[in-house]
Amino acid sequence: MKKDDIQITIINDSRLKECEAECGIDWSSPEAVTLASQRIKERFGDKRDKIKLGYLDLSKDATNPEALAWNETVKNKNLSFPLLLVNGQLRISGRFDIRQLLDVIEVETEIGA
């Protein structure tokens, strides 16, 4: 990753039961991540190639060292899923929507500019 690239990572655990009232985005759904990618492209046009969006499901990537480390962090700090990371730094713990994700990216692009 280049110095001025922004790596956005959504971390979730799809084993956890979502709330019954469908509150918030189901980030474990590939459609949700695809929609977020589309919104990033629409909002950040010329900067979109510098913004990378990834998804990490702790239940499926259990042998991944990054997943193991985040599992420990979640337990130790009593964090809520999903997590939103920017360049490896936690920005949101708990439910967030695409608008909030875009706002976090905007702040990051302004700070990095």
N, C-alpha and C positions, 0 to 999 in steps of 0.2 A: 504494500500500500504506500502511495506517495504521501509526502508530508502534508500536502493541502487536501488530501482526500478525507472524507468523513465516513466512518464505518458506523452504521446504525445496526444494532442487534436487538432483536426482540427475543427474550428468553421466557419460556413457559414450561409448564409441566402438564401435558394433556391427560395425565391420570387423574388430576384433580377435577372434581365435579364442578361444572359451571353453575351459576345460580339459576334457579328454576324460571325466573322471569326473563331470561335472555338479556340480562343487563350487560351491555357492552359488547365489544367485538370479540369473536372467538379467534384469537390469533393462531390457534392450531390449524385453522382452516387455510388451505393453500389460496383460496379465493381472497381471503382478507389480506394476505401478504401481497398478492398480485395487485389488488386494488390500491394498497398503500404505495406500491411501486409506481403505479400509474399516476397517482396524485402527486408524488414527488416529481415525476417528469413534467407534469402540467404546471406545477408551481415554481419549480426551479430551473426550467428550461435549459439555459446555457450552462448551468452548474451541475446538471443531473449526472453527468459522467463521473463527477468527483464524489458523488454520494452513493454509497453501497449499502444495500439493505439485506440483512440476513436474519434467519430465524433459527433458534436453537431450542429443541424440545428435550428437556432434561430426562424425560421418561424413555426416549428413543436413543439418545446419545449418551447412555449411562457410562460407557467406557471411554468417552472423550475426556481428556484431562481438563479442558475448559468447563465441561459440564459438571465434572466431579467438584471442581473448585467452586463453581456457582452454587451447587447443592449445599456445600458447607457454609458458604456465605449467607445463603437464604436462611439456613437453620440458626447460625450464630447471631445474625442480626434481626431475626424474626421478620423477614421481608415478605411482602405479598406478591403473588404472581398476577399478571405478567410483569416482567422487568423491561425497561427501556434503557439501553446503553448507547452512549455516543463515544466512539473511540475507546471502548472498554470501561468507561466511567458511568456509573449508575446515575440516571437522570430522573426516572420515575419508577416507583415500586407500587404496584396495584393497577387497577383498571385505568386504561387510557384509550382514547379514540384517535382516529387518523388526524383530526384537527390538532390535537395536542402533539402528536408525533411531528407534524409539519411545523408547528410553532417551535419545538425544540430544535429542529434542523435549522430553521431560520435564525434563531439565536446563535447557533454554532457557526453558521456561515458569516454572520455579522461580526462575531468575535474574531474569527479566523481571518477576516478581510483586512 
